[in-house]
Amino acid sequence: MTPWNLRDLDAALRAGWAADTCSPDDRADWRPDNPARGHCDITALLVHDLFGGALVVGEVHHGGVRRGHHWWNRLAGGVELDLTREQFGADEEVTGGQVVERPPGPTPRRWEEYLLLRRRVEERLGPLPQPA
């Protein structure tokens, strides 16, 4: 296995994010100048594949109205890692943050997008460990 660091992972994820891996809920808002948009869930799952820890889910509010959810990671020692936080505009706020169990097996709604992003990351970094 070729060694890599968090910067390499971040670059591989950013290179892999695209309209075809964006959440259907966010696809209308996805743009090449904001590639993180709609990728929080599958990005957090890939980070979890590599580092374990916990998955965290919060609510996204726009103009005081709940618009959806945002996923990120809490690593060992309590360090929080959110590689898609920049997707939100100044008028959007992420609140809360509940630790959730990783969904068992494939997530039917986003499984294909997860696999596509995972393949793109592996093309840049080499084979990744299988999910726990």
N, C-alpha and C positions, 0 to 999 in steps of 0.2 A: 504494500500500500504506500503510495506517495504521500509524504507529509504535507500538510497544508495548515493554514491558520484561519482565524475568524475573518480576516480581511479577504482571503481567498474565497471563503464560503459566501460572504456578502457579495463579492463581485460575481460569483457563479449564479447566485440567486437573481441578482439584478439583470444579468444577461439572459436568464431564463424566463423572467416575467414578461408576459405578452397578453394581448387581447384573448388569445385562445386558452390561457390558463387563469384568466380573471374570473372572479365569481360572477355568475349571471346577474346577481342583484346589483353589481357595480359596473357591468360592462359598458353601459351608456356613458359613464363618467370616466372610463379608463382612457388614458392618453399616453403616448410615448414619453412625454415630459413629466409624467407622474406614474411610472410603471409599477409602483408598489400598490396602487389602488386595486382593491379587491383580491389581494393575495395573502392577507394575514393568516387565514386558517391553514392553508397548505404550507405556507412558509413556517409557521409555528410547529406543524407536524414534522417537517423535515429537520428543524432544529432539535426537536424532541427525539427523532431517530438517532441523531448524532450525539447529543449531550444528555439525554434523559431529563431529569428534573420534573417540573410540573407545567401543565398547560393552564393559562390564565385567560379568562374571557370577561370582557367588560362591555358596557353599552356605549353606543355612539349616539350622540344627540346633535341635532342640527336645528338651530333656532328654538331650542328648548323642547323639541319633539324627538322621541327615540326613533332613530333611523335604522339601526341595526346593531351588530355586535362586532367587537374587535378582539382578536386573539394575539397573545404573545407568550413568552416563556419566562419561567422562574427557574433559574439554574441552582445547582447545589450551593449552599451558603447564602441563599436568598437573593442573589444577583438577578435582576430582571433584564431581559434582553428582548427588545422589540425592534426587529429589522424592517418593519413596514410602517412605523409611526408617522413618517413624513407624508404619508398619503392624505392626511387630513388638513383641511384648510383652517384658517383662523376662526371661521364660524362653526366649526365642528369641535365637539368636546367628547373625550372618552372618560367615562365615569365607572366607578366600581372596580371590579377585578376579582372574580371568584376563581379559585382553583377548581378545575374540572378533570374528571377521569378521561383518559384518551379513549375515543370510541373504539370498540373492538372491531378488528377486521377492517375491510374497506368501508369508507364513508360513501354510501351510494350516490349522494348528490354531487360530490366533488372528487370521486375516486379517479376518474380519467385525467382530470386536471392535475391532481397530485402526482400521478404516475408520469405524466408528461413533464412536469417541472422537475421531478426527481431524475428523469433520464437526462434532461438538459444540464442539471448540476453535475451528474456523474460524467457527462462528456467532458466537462472542464476539470473535475477533481479526481476522477477515477471512481471505482466501486464504493458505495456507501454501505454502512452496516444495515442489516434488515431491522425493521421496527421491532421493538420488544413486545 
